[in-house]
Amino acid sequence: MRLTVVVAVVVLLVGVVALVRAQRMNRASIERDGLSRFRDAFRGRYPEVLLSQVYHYLAERHGVVEPHYIVNPSDDLERVYGLVDLDLEDAVLVIADRAGARLPRATELDTLKANVRSVDDLLRYLEPFFRPEVVKG
């Protein structure tokens, strides 16, 4: 009788450990990398470096260190990330600088607060600064 109980407890513990490992592996495979999901949402619309820099900035801003953090195109920048006024300007400048893009001029930043509310708006605003500038001859 004791042997049966001991075997049952051991089998139960092994089963619990296997279940926990399977759940971790399943979560990683289902969620994939948050950056990959973010890129997939905008595939072909914006440069890869822009997508990467925006994703990493917003994840850092939210205090996330794990790779499965989800950034949605419709996320409200003020409500979700606390980006408003000067913080939003700082975000734009940091993202552009980290990516080596052209930094917006002061006059270009004036339109930022009125036009940028969501993550998609932020990408749309930043995209022209990631284009090569045409030199007029």
Backbone hydrogen bonds, N-H to C=O, Kabsch-Sander energy under -0.5 kcal/mol:
donor,donor_aa,acceptor,acceptor_aa,energy
5,V,1,M,-1.9
6,V,2,R,-2.8
7,V,3,L,-2.6
8,A,4,T,-2.3
9,V,5,V,-2.4
10,V,6,V,-2.4
11,V,7,V,-2.6
12,L,8,A,-2.2
13,L,9,V,-2.6
14,V,10,V,-2.6
15,G,11,V,-2.3
16,V,12,L,-2.3
17,V,13,L,-2.4
18,A,14,V,-2.4
19,L,15,G,-2.2
20,V,16,V,-2.4
21,R,17,V,-2.2
22,A,18,A,-2.3
23,Q,19,L,-2.4
24,R,20,V,-2.0
25,M,21,R,-2.3
26,N,22,A,-2.6
27,R,23,Q,-2.5
28,A,24,R,-2.1
29,S,25,M,-2.1
30,I,26,N,-2.8
31,E,27,R,-2.6
32,R,28,A,-1.3
34,G,67,P,-3.6
37,R,33,D,-1.9
38,F,34,G,-2.2
39,R,35,L,-2.8
40,D,36,S,-2.5
41,A,37,R,-1.6
42,F,38,F,-0.8
42,F,39,R,-1.0
43,R,39,R,-0.5
43,R,40,D,-0.6
45,R,42,F,-2.8
46,Y,42,F,-0.9
51,L,47,P,-2.1
52,S,48,E,-2.7
53,Q,49,V,-2.4
54,V,50,L,-2.5
55,Y,51,L,-2.5
56,H,52,S,-2.6
57,Y,53,Q,-2.3
58,L,54,V,-2.6
59,A,55,Y,-2.6
60,E,56,H,-2.4
61,R,57,Y,-2.6
62,H,58,L,-1.7
63,G,60,E,-1.4
64,V,59,A,-2.7
69,Y,66,E,-0.9
71,V,69,Y,-0.5
72,N,70,I,-0.5
75,D,72,N,-1.7
77,L,75,D,-0.5
77,L,117,R,-2.7
78,E,117,R,-0.5
80,V,76,D,-2.7
81,Y,76,D,-0.7
81,Y,77,L,-0.9
82,G,78,E,-0.9
83,L,77,L,-2.5
84,V,82,G,-0.8
87,D,84,V,-1.8
89,E,85,D,-1.9
90,D,86,L,-2.8
91,A,87,D,-2.3
92,V,88,L,-2.2
93,L,89,E,-2.4
94,V,90,D,-2.9
95,I,91,A,-2.8
96,A,92,V,-2.3
97,D,93,L,-2.4
98,R,94,V,-2.9
99,A,95,I,-1.5
100,G,96,A,-0.6
100,G,97,D,-1.1
101,A,96,A,-2.6
102,R,129,F,-2.0
109,L,105,R,-1.8
110,D,106,A,-0.9
111,T,108,E,-0.7
112,L,109,L,-1.0
113,K,109,L,-0.6
115,N,111,T,-1.6
116,V,112,L,-2.1
117,R,115,N,-0.6
119,V,75,D,-1.3
120,D,73,P,-2.3
122,L,118,S,-2.1
123,L,119,V,-2.3
124,R,120,D,-2.4
125,Y,121,D,-2.5
126,L,122,L,-2.4
127,E,123,L,-2.1
129,F,126,L,-1.4
130,F,126,L,-0.6
130,F,127,E,-1.6
131,R,128,P,-1.1
135,V,133,E,-0.5
136,K,134,V,-0.6
